[in-house]
Amino acid sequence: MQAMDSAQSHLLQIAQRVRAAAADATPLRIRGGGTKDFHGLALQGELLDTRALAGVVSYEPSELVVTVRAGTPLAEVEALLAAQGQCLAFEPPHFDGDSRNATVGGMVASGLSGPSRASVGAVRDFVLGLEMINGQGELLRYGGQVMKNVAGYDVSRLMAGSWGALGLITEVSLKVLPVAPAEATLRFECTQQQALDWLNAWGGQPLPLNASCWLQEEGAAQGVLYLRLRGARAAVQAACERLGGERVQRMDPVHVAADWQACREQQLPWFTARAPGHALWRLSVPQTAPVLALPDGCTGPLIEWHGALRWVQAPRALGHALRALAKAAGGSATLFRSEAADQPGAEPDFDAQAADATAALHARLKQAFDPAGIFNRGRLAAAW
């Protein structure tokens, strides 16, 4: 009861602060553990810390639903689920040396998913409902704790990937899944084109594909494709035999688990050994997109999500060329990390040349949820 009273007290205090900020147009910078401060524009406004809004509200393992407050450490929730043989299937990254810092609210607000995203879905696909405080200090609740509970606009999932620009998430209900009974990682030596061709072909077959990663080390004659299978034991074993042969090596599951985690956290040597002056660019393209002719001066790509996510290291000056290249392939390019680890913020998430209709929609949403424009000003777009 005391924990509940404390949570309500914190909610009231935050709501009052938001109302006061809206009245005098004081910008507020929403922050949990700060593990994703590196992304987007330089952060503006007075700090609004969410970590006091912590704790598990309810967890029903038999119903595959957990409801937690936004400031709850993500690692705490993952440990709770693991004890029941369950998990957050989309593998949210923590992006911090101390895994206790990342929070559930930051996970939803950033909308970032890990290696399995292309197979199981994104963060928003697992958000059943949430509670939030809008830019007028009103406490709002959307969705619930079951899949089919939304009449009208699905606002709870709209908050996934909003980066706090629309409101402060205070509580979230998430769908969880059982841990797969079997897993295997296969290693193929191949060119980038071979990897993309295989992934496209395998995607149309009844195989328990879960995650993939292709990269080519500097100086290597060709690259390596890592393919993770997850599912029923019989399905995984059959897939290993079907994809087997001289070209494939089955990896040791004990060692490869750490490698997949390093991939999720961008701690693989490919990420950490970035050349001076190179930023990390995220190219989101269709899975069927061909090999991209990267401009001179780029390093990469490292390919995830069965071809849909391509990481490239390049100077900021090549941003225009990378955006044009991604757009021609039917996707987009975003500067994900700045050149230096201590450089706070990079540039807007939204392309300055985005379609007018899209920009207008974003502006209407901002006006509806945060009319005074106080939340995370400038985080996603310079005009906000």
Secondary structure as GFF3:
##gff-version 3
##sequence-region A 1 384
A	DSSP	alpha_helix	2	23	.	.	.	ID=ss1
A	DSSP	beta_strand	28	31	.	.	.	ID=ss2
A	DSSP	beta_strand	46	49	.	.	.	ID=ss3
A	DSSP	beta_strand	56	60	.	.	.	ID=ss4
A	DSSP	three_ten_helix	61	63	.	.	.	ID=ss5
A	DSSP	beta_strand	65	69	.	.	.	ID=ss6
A	DSSP	alpha_helix	74	82	.	.	.	ID=ss7
A	DSSP	beta_strand	86	87	.	.	.	ID=ss8
A	DSSP	alpha_helix	104	110	.	.	.	ID=ss9
A	DSSP	alpha_helix	117	120	.	.	.	ID=ss10
A	DSSP	three_ten_helix	123	126	.	.	.	ID=ss11
A	DSSP	beta_strand	127	133	.	.	.	ID=ss12
A	DSSP	beta_strand	139	143	.	.	.	ID=ss13
A	DSSP	alpha_helix	155	158	.	.	.	ID=ss14
A	DSSP	beta_strand	168	175	.	.	.	ID=ss15
A	DSSP	beta_strand	177	178	.	.	.	ID=ss16
A	DSSP	beta_strand	182	190	.	.	.	ID=ss17
A	DSSP	alpha_helix	192	203	.	.	.	ID=ss18
A	DSSP	beta_strand	209	215	.	.	.	ID=ss19
A	DSSP	beta_strand	223	231	.	.	.	ID=ss20
A	DSSP	alpha_helix	233	243	.	.	.	ID=ss21
A	DSSP	beta_strand	248	250	.	.	.	ID=ss22
A	DSSP	alpha_helix	253	264	.	.	.	ID=ss23
A	DSSP	alpha_helix	269	272	.	.	.	ID=ss24
A	DSSP	beta_strand	279	284	.	.	.	ID=ss25
A	DSSP	beta_strand	299	304	.	.	.	ID=ss26
A	DSSP	three_ten_helix	305	307	.	.	.	ID=ss27
A	DSSP	beta_strand	309	314	.	.	.	ID=ss28
A	DSSP	three_ten_helix	316	318	.	.	.	ID=ss29
A	DSSP	alpha_helix	319	328	.	.	.	ID=ss30
A	DSSP	beta_strand	332	337	.	.	.	ID=ss31
A	DSSP	alpha_helix	356	369	.	.	.	ID=ss32
###
